[in-house]
């Protein structure tokens, strides 16, 4: 078997996400294009080839983070070749020495401080029912962009005041199961969120199963959602002094608001859809009921006066 396809088959067998596998394919294809080969021949690749690829990526102005990720994809493939008993000829990883010295390109993002009144103003000045409901969800629950665009109408239960997040859209608009951690979440809804969702569902045209749809009736995509948030943040005056307000900003903002309002850490993790970071949290969350989560969340959720 082609060694690269063998590697991909192993990743699929191990249950790696499709988005992860697509990233590796993209990196290998980019490498082949840079050094002028149709397919990768691991035995023939040298460190000189890796350096040539990096020069090509630099000329395209790729960020340090993207460059690090691409070389890392190839680095892991060569580790597979060295370790696999089914493949001979590769004894040294040509990426290893350079990969250790690459900058990860990670910088701590500055999170501008916005008050509850600030965010409430942004939501109240969003007169489009879809946008108001969307903004309320990300501010109240800290949902990721792909989790919001992946929501269907059937995921909303207004009678029981709960929302089920059962899938999310990756960067290629492909639906993947669960939240980013692969697990489905059932989250509580407060009075304000129920109110804005009722209004949106009353006027939404039933052309698709998606909860949030674009003007052409198709499921809202991640890029359009990003633009909606940026536009409303700018109109409400939240983008002053070079502040960058994005969908992900509200993930941090919601976490902060729940925390300072006394929400227990394990409840905040459930709302965020995070993996338990300690065994104590893991065991606590194993016995947490939805009523426990709802009770603690409703005590701490910010109120916007909408």
One Martini backbone bead per residue (centre of mass of N, CA, C, O) as a GRO file, in nm:
protein
  306
    1UNK     BB    1   0.100   0.034   0.017
    2UNK     BB    2   0.068   0.345   0.038
    3UNK     BB    3   0.207   0.508   0.299
    4UNK     BB    4   0.009   0.745   0.327
    5UNK     BB    5  -0.257   0.579   0.314
    6UNK     BB    6  -0.184   0.410   0.558
    7UNK     BB    7  -0.184   0.645   0.755
    8UNK     BB    8  -0.477   0.732   0.710
    9UNK     BB    9  -0.605   0.460   0.790
   10UNK     BB   10  -0.505   0.471   1.081
   11UNK     BB   11  -0.650   0.731   1.164
   12UNK     BB   12  -0.935   0.622   1.109
   13UNK     BB   13  -0.915   0.381   1.306
   14UNK     BB   14  -0.855   0.590   1.558
   15UNK     BB   15  -1.073   0.838   1.516
   16UNK     BB   16  -1.006   1.070   1.356
   17UNK     BB   17  -1.082   1.360   1.240
   18UNK     BB   18  -1.158   1.484   0.934
   19UNK     BB   19  -1.015   1.760   0.975
   20UNK     BB   20  -0.737   1.638   1.042
   21UNK     BB   21  -0.698   1.477   0.778
   22UNK     BB   22  -0.724   1.719   0.586
   23UNK     BB   23  -0.478   1.868   0.694
   24UNK     BB   24  -0.269   1.655   0.611
   25UNK     BB   25  -0.328   1.651   0.312
   26UNK     BB   26  -0.270   1.950   0.264
   27UNK     BB   27   0.028   1.945   0.353
   28UNK     BB   28   0.130   1.732   0.150
   29UNK     BB   29   0.038   1.879  -0.106
   30UNK     BB   30   0.205   2.136  -0.051
   31UNK     BB   31   0.478   1.996  -0.053
   32UNK     BB   32   0.471   1.876  -0.337
   33UNK     BB   33   0.434   2.147  -0.485
   34UNK     BB   34   0.701   2.282  -0.381
   35UNK     BB   35   0.902   2.031  -0.493
   36UNK     BB   36   0.778   1.886  -0.757
   37UNK     BB   37   0.560   1.652  -0.681
   38UNK     BB   38   0.302   1.418  -0.692
   39UNK     BB   39   0.430   1.229  -0.472
   40UNK     BB   40   0.525   1.091  -0.178
   41UNK     BB   41   0.874   0.997  -0.097
   42UNK     BB   42   1.013   0.923   0.196
   43UNK     BB   43   1.304   0.823   0.111
   44UNK     BB   44   1.377   1.104  -0.060
   45UNK     BB   45   1.351   1.286   0.179
   46UNK     BB   46   1.485   1.593   0.294
   47UNK     BB   47   1.578   1.868   0.466
   48UNK     BB   48   1.596   2.045   0.213
   49UNK     BB   49   1.295   2.014   0.138
   50UNK     BB   50   1.181   2.144   0.393
   51UNK     BB   51   1.313   2.420   0.351
   52UNK     BB   52   1.183   2.482   0.078
   53UNK     BB   53   0.894   2.483   0.185
   54UNK     BB   54   0.927   2.711   0.389
   55UNK     BB   55   0.999   2.927   0.180
   56UNK     BB   56   0.727   2.914   0.034
   57UNK     BB   57   0.551   2.989   0.279
   58UNK     BB   58   0.685   3.261   0.331
   59UNK     BB   59   0.613   3.385   0.046
   60UNK     BB   60   0.291   3.356   0.138
   61UNK     BB   61   0.257   3.466   0.437
   62UNK     BB   62   0.256   3.269   0.652
   63UNK     BB   63   0.208   3.191   0.951
   64UNK     BB   64   0.363   3.048   1.211
   65UNK     BB   65   0.129   2.862   1.288
   66UNK     BB   66   0.084   2.734   1.006
   67UNK     BB   67   0.369   2.631   0.964
   68UNK     BB   68   0.379   2.449   1.213
   69UNK     BB   69   0.139   2.269   1.135
   70UNK     BB   70   0.245   2.160   0.862
   71UNK     BB   71   0.511   2.036   0.963
   72UNK     BB   72   0.375   1.856   1.178
   73UNK     BB   73   0.227   1.670   0.984
   74UNK     BB   74   0.491   1.555   0.854
   75UNK     BB   75   0.631   1.464   1.111
   76UNK     BB   76   0.418   1.241   1.184
   77UNK     BB   77   0.455   1.072   0.929
   78UNK     BB   78   0.757   0.999   0.976
   79UNK     BB   79   0.712   0.857   1.244
   80UNK     BB   80   0.546   0.633   1.124
   81UNK     BB   81   0.764   0.520   0.932
   82UNK     BB   82   0.968   0.446   1.157
   83UNK     BB   83   0.763   0.264   1.345
   84UNK     BB   84   0.670   0.092   1.118
   85UNK     BB   85   0.694  -0.251   1.018
   86UNK     BB   86   0.576  -0.204   0.706
   87UNK     BB   87   0.824   0.010   0.681
   88UNK     BB   88   1.102   0.094   0.485
   89UNK     BB   89   1.394   0.335   0.475
   90UNK     BB   90   1.312   0.503   0.739
   91UNK     BB   91   1.530   0.654   1.004
   92UNK     BB   92   1.481   0.968   0.947
   93UNK     BB   93   1.353   1.277   1.037
   94UNK     BB   94   1.352   1.562   0.833
   95UNK     BB   95   1.184   1.752   1.049
   96UNK     BB   96   1.292   1.750   1.343
   97UNK     BB   97   1.503   1.983   1.373
   98UNK     BB   98   1.324   2.217   1.262
   99UNK     BB   99   1.064   2.182   1.432
  100UNK     BB  100   1.198   2.262   1.709
  101UNK     BB  101   1.264   2.574   1.589
  102UNK     BB  102   0.987   2.656   1.556
  103UNK     BB  103   0.744   2.875   1.567
  104UNK     BB  104   0.416   2.876   1.696
  105UNK     BB  105   0.266   3.167   1.697
  106UNK     BB  106   0.179   3.222   1.993
  107UNK     BB  107  -0.064   3.445   2.138
  108UNK     BB  108  -0.201   3.632   2.368
  109UNK     BB  109  -0.514   3.730   2.381
  110UNK     BB  110  -0.673   4.024   2.390
  111UNK     BB  111  -0.933   4.104   2.628
  112UNK     BB  112  -1.168   4.310   2.619
  113UNK     BB  113  -1.356   4.502   2.828
  114UNK     BB  114  -1.704   4.414   2.887
  115UNK     BB  115  -2.002   4.485   2.981
  116UNK     BB  116  -2.323   4.406   3.024
  117UNK     BB  117  -2.423   4.668   2.896
  118UNK     BB  118  -2.270   4.646   2.633
  119UNK     BB  119  -2.390   4.374   2.536
  120UNK     BB  120  -2.685   4.457   2.566
  121UNK     BB  121  -2.673   4.680   2.352
  122UNK     BB  122  -2.607   4.501   2.112
  123UNK     BB  123  -2.868   4.330   2.129
  124UNK     BB  124  -3.087   4.561   2.131
  125UNK     BB  125  -2.975   4.680   1.838
  126UNK     BB  126  -3.080   4.405   1.724
  127UNK     BB  127  -3.359   4.383   1.508
  128UNK     BB  128  -3.293   4.118   1.409
  129UNK     BB  129  -3.409   3.821   1.518
  130UNK     BB  130  -3.171   3.641   1.443
  131UNK     BB  131  -2.938   3.812   1.562
  132UNK     BB  132  -3.043   3.829   1.852
  133UNK     BB  133  -3.042   3.524   1.907
  134UNK     BB  134  -2.745   3.471   1.841
  135UNK     BB  135  -2.615   3.670   2.045
  136UNK     BB  136  -2.744   3.549   2.298
  137UNK     BB  137  -2.619   3.265   2.284
  138UNK     BB  138  -2.313   3.348   2.297
  139UNK     BB  139  -2.340   3.516   2.567
  140UNK     BB  140  -2.484   3.290   2.753
  141UNK     BB  141  -2.303   3.010   2.639
  142UNK     BB  142  -2.035   3.018   2.461
  143UNK     BB  143  -2.054   2.945   2.175
  144UNK     BB  144  -1.946   2.824   1.901
  145UNK     BB  145  -1.967   2.882   1.577
  146UNK     BB  146  -2.021   2.581   1.479
  147UNK     BB  147  -2.249   2.528   1.690
  148UNK     BB  148  -2.452   2.734   1.583
  149UNK     BB  149  -2.463   2.645   1.277
  150UNK     BB  150  -2.549   2.337   1.372
  151UNK     BB  151  -2.824   2.413   1.441
  152UNK     BB  152  -3.150   2.303   1.501
  153UNK     BB  153  -3.477   2.330   1.561
  154UNK     BB  154  -3.495   2.052   1.727
  155UNK     BB  155  -3.286   2.163   1.955
  156UNK     BB  156  -3.537   2.326   2.051
  157UNK     BB  157  -3.683   2.357   2.392
  158UNK     BB  158  -3.915   2.567   2.520
  159UNK     BB  159  -4.073   2.410   2.735
  160UNK     BB  160  -3.788   2.300   2.881
  161UNK     BB  161  -3.554   2.493   2.847
  162UNK     BB  162  -3.363   2.373   2.594
  163UNK     BB  163  -3.038   2.282   2.448
  164UNK     BB  164  -2.905   2.096   2.172
  165UNK     BB  165  -2.565   1.991   2.107
  166UNK     BB  166  -2.491   1.760   1.830
  167UNK     BB  167  -2.328   1.968   1.640
  168UNK     BB  168  -2.061   2.076   1.408
  169UNK     BB  169  -1.891   2.312   1.217
  170UNK     BB  170  -1.640   2.328   1.025
  171UNK     BB  171  -1.438   2.504   0.809
  172UNK     BB  172  -1.585   2.317   0.568
  173UNK     BB  173  -1.897   2.271   0.652
  174UNK     BB  174  -1.875   2.011   0.818
  175UNK     BB  175  -2.049   1.777   0.995
  176UNK     BB  176  -1.998   1.710   1.338
  177UNK     BB  177  -2.009   1.543   1.616
  178UNK     BB  178  -2.091   1.737   1.844
  179UNK     BB  179  -1.873   1.901   1.982
  180UNK     BB  180  -1.545   1.958   1.991
  181UNK     BB  181  -1.534   1.701   2.200
  182UNK     BB  182  -1.777   1.499   2.074
  183UNK     BB  183  -2.006   1.598   2.270
  184UNK     BB  184  -2.316   1.609   2.379
  185UNK     BB  185  -2.538   1.887   2.465
  186UNK     BB  186  -2.739   2.005   2.745
  187UNK     BB  187  -2.891   2.326   2.775
  188UNK     BB  188  -2.986   2.596   2.938
  189UNK     BB  189  -3.260   2.836   2.947
  190UNK     BB  190  -3.349   3.150   2.971
  191UNK     BB  191  -3.580   3.391   2.941
  192UNK     BB  192  -3.438   3.560   2.719
  193UNK     BB  193  -3.375   3.329   2.523
  194UNK     BB  194  -3.662   3.231   2.482
  195UNK     BB  195  -3.774   3.495   2.370
  196UNK     BB  196  -3.590   3.526   2.112
  197UNK     BB  197  -3.659   3.245   1.992
  198UNK     BB  198  -3.959   3.285   1.953
  199UNK     BB  199  -3.939   3.516   1.754
  200UNK     BB  200  -3.768   3.375   1.539
  201UNK     BB  201  -3.956   3.123   1.491
  202UNK     BB  202  -4.206   3.299   1.395
  203UNK     BB  203  -4.034   3.423   1.125
  204UNK     BB  204  -3.919   3.181   1.019
  205UNK     BB  205  -3.843   3.011   0.733
  206UNK     BB  206  -3.940   2.674   0.635
  207UNK     BB  207  -3.662   2.562   0.440
  208UNK     BB  208  -3.505   2.445   0.691
  209UNK     BB  209  -3.355   2.283   0.972
  210UNK     BB  210  -3.215   2.524   1.043
  211UNK     BB  211  -3.203   2.772   1.272
  212UNK     BB  212  -2.987   2.933   1.098
  213UNK     BB  213  -3.044   3.154   0.827
  214UNK     BB  214  -3.016   3.288   0.534
  215UNK     BB  215  -3.144   3.473   0.277
  216UNK     BB  216  -3.136   3.196   0.089
  217UNK     BB  217  -3.213   2.952   0.312
  218UNK     BB  218  -2.949   2.871   0.427
  219UNK     BB  219  -2.722   2.774   0.617
  220UNK     BB  220  -2.537   2.919   0.828
  221UNK     BB  221  -2.221   3.037   0.817
  222UNK     BB  222  -1.926   3.115   0.967
  223UNK     BB  223  -1.864   3.381   0.815
  224UNK     BB  224  -2.139   3.522   0.850
  225UNK     BB  225  -2.138   3.516   1.156
  226UNK     BB  226  -1.885   3.685   1.195
  227UNK     BB  227  -2.007   3.941   1.058
  228UNK     BB  228  -2.244   3.986   1.246
  229UNK     BB  229  -2.081   4.039   1.503
  230UNK     BB  230  -1.903   4.269   1.400
  231UNK     BB  231  -2.128   4.466   1.318
  232UNK     BB  232  -2.273   4.490   1.598
  233UNK     BB  233  -2.027   4.578   1.760
  234UNK     BB  234  -1.977   4.837   1.601
  235UNK     BB  235  -2.261   4.974   1.635
  236UNK     BB  236  -2.227   4.959   1.966
  237UNK     BB  237  -1.915   5.045   2.034
  238UNK     BB  238  -1.700   4.781   2.080
  239UNK     BB  239  -1.449   4.880   1.862
  240UNK     BB  240  -1.263   5.031   2.034
  241UNK     BB  241  -0.924   5.069   2.040
  242UNK     BB  242  -0.892   4.800   1.853
  243UNK     BB  243  -1.103   4.609   1.914
  244UNK     BB  244  -1.177   4.246   1.908
  245UNK     BB  245  -1.495   4.122   1.815
  246UNK     BB  246  -1.592   3.792   1.850
  247UNK     BB  247  -1.723   3.496   1.896
  248UNK     BB  248  -1.491   3.397   2.093
  249UNK     BB  249  -1.506   3.624   2.296
  250UNK     BB  250  -1.780   3.516   2.437
  251UNK     BB  251  -1.651   3.276   2.573
  252UNK     BB  252  -1.486   3.440   2.777
  253UNK     BB  253  -1.708   3.627   2.880
  254UNK     BB  254  -1.900   3.410   2.994
  255UNK     BB  255  -1.702   3.280   3.188
  256UNK     BB  256  -1.659   3.531   3.362
  257UNK     BB  257  -1.955   3.585   3.446
  258UNK     BB  258  -2.012   3.312   3.582
  259UNK     BB  259  -1.779   3.324   3.786
  260UNK     BB  260  -1.843   3.603   3.935
  261UNK     BB  261  -2.149   3.477   3.996
  262UNK     BB  262  -2.077   3.170   4.126
  263UNK     BB  263  -2.011   2.953   3.936
  264UNK     BB  264  -1.924   2.648   3.907
  265UNK     BB  265  -1.669   2.504   3.739
  266UNK     BB  266  -1.821   2.245   3.634
  267UNK     BB  267  -2.051   2.411   3.504
  268UNK     BB  268  -1.885   2.580   3.310
  269UNK     BB  269  -1.776   2.335   3.152
  270UNK     BB  270  -2.046   2.237   3.048
  271UNK     BB  271  -2.128   2.491   2.895
  272UNK     BB  272  -1.858   2.494   2.714
  273UNK     BB  273  -1.759   2.194   2.640
  274UNK     BB  274  -1.548   2.066   2.825
  275UNK     BB  275  -1.298   1.891   2.934
  276UNK     BB  276  -1.201   1.735   3.196
  277UNK     BB  277  -0.907   1.844   3.395
  278UNK     BB  278  -0.994   1.643   3.625
  279UNK     BB  279  -1.089   1.383   3.816
  280UNK     BB  280  -1.282   1.538   3.994
  281UNK     BB  281  -1.448   1.658   3.762
  282UNK     BB  282  -1.525   1.396   3.629
  283UNK     BB  283  -1.688   1.274   3.871
  284UNK     BB  284  -1.881   1.509   3.909
  285UNK     BB  285  -2.005   1.502   3.615
  286UNK     BB  286  -2.122   1.211   3.631
  287UNK     BB  287  -2.353   1.321   3.863
  288UNK     BB  288  -2.467   1.539   3.707
  289UNK     BB  289  -2.749   1.710   3.660
  290UNK     BB  290  -2.947   1.912   3.483
  291UNK     BB  291  -3.066   2.057   3.731
  292UNK     BB  292  -2.797   2.146   3.844
  293UNK     BB  293  -2.711   2.318   3.606
  294UNK     BB  294  -2.956   2.504   3.589
  295UNK     BB  295  -2.950   2.628   3.873
  296UNK     BB  296  -2.660   2.753   3.856
  297UNK     BB  297  -2.689   2.911   3.593
  298UNK     BB  298  -2.937   3.099   3.669
  299UNK     BB  299  -2.773   3.253   3.893
  300UNK     BB  300  -2.529   3.364   3.672
  301UNK     BB  301  -2.659   3.474   3.437
  302UNK     BB  302  -2.673   3.724   3.235
  303UNK     BB  303  -2.857   4.036   3.219
  304UNK     BB  304  -3.000   4.257   2.947
  305UNK     BB  305  -3.298   4.366   2.903
  306UNK     BB  306  -3.489   4.193   2.660
   0.00000   0.00000   0.00000
